[in-house]
Amino acid sequence: MNLHTFRPLRGLLAGAFAAAIALTGTSVLAQAFPVKPLRIVVPFGPGGVGDLTARAVAQKLGESLGQSVVVDNRPGAGGVVAADSVVRSDPDGHTMFLMSNGTAVTAGLFKSLPFDTVKDLTPVSTLGFFDIAVVAGAESPFKTLADVIAYAKANPGKLNVGSINIGSTQNLAAELFKSTAGIDVQIVPFNGTPALIGALRGRQVDVAVEILAPVLPQIQAKALRALVVTGEKRSAVLPEVPTAIESGVAGFIASSWNALAVPSKTPRAVVDRLNKDIVAALKDPAVIKKLTDLNIEPRSGTPEQGAELLSADIRRWSGVIERAGIPRQ
């Protein structure tokens, strides 16, 4: 074969090879995955529930994938900067985002985002769910949620309900309590849980709505009293405390959750591989202990269940934001 004959043949073979790679690239990538260290971008600072959840799962995930999994903390801006960095990353499964119910809140709270939360992120699996509680001071006259509601209805506008920052899940849960219980109360935001606890113990507010984990030591020390938890079932660490549903407020259901997500163009085979290993990690006894010690219920799920949860929470919290008259940012 002379050179003139070979060149067209070489071009034809190269084209055929490129076409074959285009057709089989997804499966080839999935079989090779992962080919480098993975990264979980966390929209919270170190030491919080979200950060500790990510680290507990990352260690076990790295063992099963055969690559290190590092946690990259990028707090601030309602998680927008962190999420956007993941959306803009290569959709190859090596960069993940720690999604939460806060991601759903942000979608309803901001007028515009640099990405579409539903279309540009694909949930891989939920990691865990954790309770929100309504708490009162140890010396408070309120022993039950019914006591709180009865007082609020008899004294419109006089009951103060504390929460952390406006637009936080806890703040919106307080708004949800107000609307579902049909009461006229003042919701008072504080800059963080320590300030909220101080206000509650100092009787600057009557009750507070907060994630259970950071106030649990105060409850266990009898400095605060848990009136209800707001999940669909009782907390494993406070089984004697009823749910809001059991206390007569059927629509007052609010819990926090974390999940891992990847850019939406990530091949399904890679998403499935990650899902498989995350599910396995959440069954590991050491991971279960780490999460349950943080009052987090380890719970995995399918990508479809994660997408449904995200969309439902966006609709739900957007409605709460609108009813509460909270200005969109």
FENCOR-V928795 format. One record per backbone hydrogen bond with DSSP energy under -0.5 kcal/mol. CO is the residue of the C=O (numbers start at 0). NH is the residue of the N-H. Records with the same first field share a line. If there is no record, write none. Layout:
# FENCOR-V928795
CO: NH + NH
This chain:
# FENCOR-V928795
1: 5
2: 6
3: 7
4: 8
5: 9
6: 10
7: 11
8: 12
9: 13
10: 14
11: 15
12: 16
13: 17
14: 18
15: 19
16: 20
17: 21
18: 22
19: 23
20: 24
23: 27
24: 28
25: 29
26: 30
27: 31
28: 32
37: 69
38: 40 + 95
39: 41 + 71
40: 42 + 97
41: 73
42: 75
44: 47
47: 51
48: 52
49: 53
50: 54
51: 55
52: 56
53: 57
54: 58
55: 59
56: 60
57: 61
58: 62
59: 63
60: 64
61: 65 + 66
67: 37 + 69
69: 39 + 71
70: 72
71: 41
75: 78
76: 79
78: 82
79: 83
80: 84
81: 85
82: 86
83: 87
85: 88
89: 91
90: 266
93: 38
95: 40
96: 98 + 260
97: 42
98: 258
99: 102 + 103
100: 104
101: 105
102: 106
103: 107
104: 107 + 108
105: 109
108: 328
114: 116
115: 119
116: 120
119: 263
120: 122
121: 261
124: 259
126: 298
127: 257
128: 296
129: 255
130: 211
131: 229
132: 134 + 209
133: 226 + 227
134: 207
135: 224
136: 139
140: 142
143: 147
144: 148
145: 149
146: 150
147: 151
148: 152
149: 153
150: 154
154: 157 + 158
158: 160 + 185
159: 161 + 205 + 206
160: 187
161: 208
162: 189
164: 167
167: 171
168: 172
169: 173
170: 174
171: 175
172: 176
173: 177
174: 178
175: 179
176: 180
177: 181 + 182
182: 184
183: 156
184: 186
185: 160 + 187
186: 188
187: 162
189: 164 + 191
191: 195
192: 196
193: 197
194: 198
195: 199
196: 200
197: 201
198: 203 + 204
199: 202
205: 136
206: 161
207: 134 + 209
209: 132
210: 214
211: 214 + 215
212: 215 + 216
214: 218
215: 219
216: 220
217: 222 + 223
218: 221
222: 137
224: 135 + 226
227: 133
228: 243
229: 253
237: 240
241: 228
242: 246
243: 248
244: 247
247: 249
248: 251
250: 252
253: 131
255: 129
256: 100
257: 126 + 127
258: 98
259: 123 + 124
260: 96
261: 121
262: 265
266: 269 + 270
267: 271
268: 272
269: 273
270: 274
271: 275
272: 276
273: 277
274: 278
275: 279
276: 280
277: 281
279: 282
280: 283
283: 287
284: 288
285: 289
286: 290
287: 291
288: 292
289: 293
290: 293 + 295
291: 294
294: 130
295: 297
296: 128
301: 305
302: 306
303: 307
304: 308
305: 309
306: 310
307: 311
308: 312
309: 313
310: 314
311: 315
312: 316
313: 317
314: 318
315: 319
316: 320
317: 321
318: 322
319: 323
320: 324 + 325
321: 324
324: 326
